[in-house]
């Protein structure tokens, strides 16, 4: 698994494949109860409605984004966060790969 992608900032509005509704990006690297152990690239809400209840939080990957309608606000703090996010995502992907290969992440030995 690789997470070597450029993440969109919070507030970015996208259209996902096989969807007609727009989604606003609200977070990163989340899990959901439908696929335990899988980490999704993004979380989001229906645009322009936003969050109405916890069951309306979407999780999706960058490969599911078909169209970008608007890019969210970006400043120095956002750029610093995005750099850190890419590093964390890469480490998570490395740990996932090790887990799949049956390698203990703490000592590097096969389990």
N, C-alpha and C positions, 0 to 999 in steps of 0.2 A: 504494500500500500504506500502511496506517496501523497503528501499534502504540499507539494511544492507548487503552490498557486499564489496568485495575488488576490488577497481578500478585498471585497468591497467594504466601504465604511458603513457603520450603522446609519440607517435612514435611507440607504439606497433602495430604490423601487425597481423590482424586476418582475418579469413574467416567466413562469416556469413552463417547461415542456408539458404538453398535454393539458394546459390550463388556460382559461380565458381571464381569470382574475389576476390582478396585480398583487404582489407581496412586498412588504417593506421589511428589510433586514433589521433584526433586533438583537442578534447575538451570534456567538461563534462556538464551535467545538462542543456541541451538546449531544446528549444521549436521550433516547426516549424509550418508553416501555414496550413499544412495538418491536424493537430490535435491540434487546439488551446487549451491551458490550460493543456496539457499533457507535462510532463517533461521527456525527454529521458535521459538515462544514459550517452550516448556518442554522439559525432559528429566525422565524419571521411571523408576521401577522398579515391578515388580509388588508390591503390598502383600498380605500382610505379609512376603513372602519377601525382598525387597530385591535387591541386586545379587549375582548369582552368577557371571556372566561378562559381558564387554563387549558381547556380542551381545544382551543382554537390556535394554539401555538404550533406552527409548522416547523419541521426539521427537513433540511434538504442539502444536497451537495452542489458544488459549483458546476458539475456536469449537467445538472438539471435546469440551469438558467438558460433560457432561450433568448431573452431580450432584456436589455437594461434600459429602463425608462428615465431614470434620474439617479445621479450619484449623490450620496449623502455628504454632509458637511465634513471637511477635512482641515485640520490645522496641525501645528507641530506636535501636539499631544497625540493626535490621531496617528500621525506617521510613526512616532515612537512606539505606540501601542501595536501598530501593524507589524513593525519589525520584530517585536517581541512575540507576537502571535505566530508569525511564520516559524520562529525558532521552536516555540512550544509545540506547534503542529508537527514539525519535522521530528522532534523527539518522541511524540506520541505515535507517529507512524512507525518509527524505528522499533519502539517497544511492541507495537502490534505485530510487526513482522517477526520479531524474535519469539513472541508468544506463539504465533502460527507455526514457526519452525521448531517449537518445543525447546527453546533455549531459555534458561533461567536468566532474567534480566539483571539480577544482582551479581552473579558470579560468571556469567557468560558460558555456562556449561549446559549440555543437553540434559533435559529432565528425564 
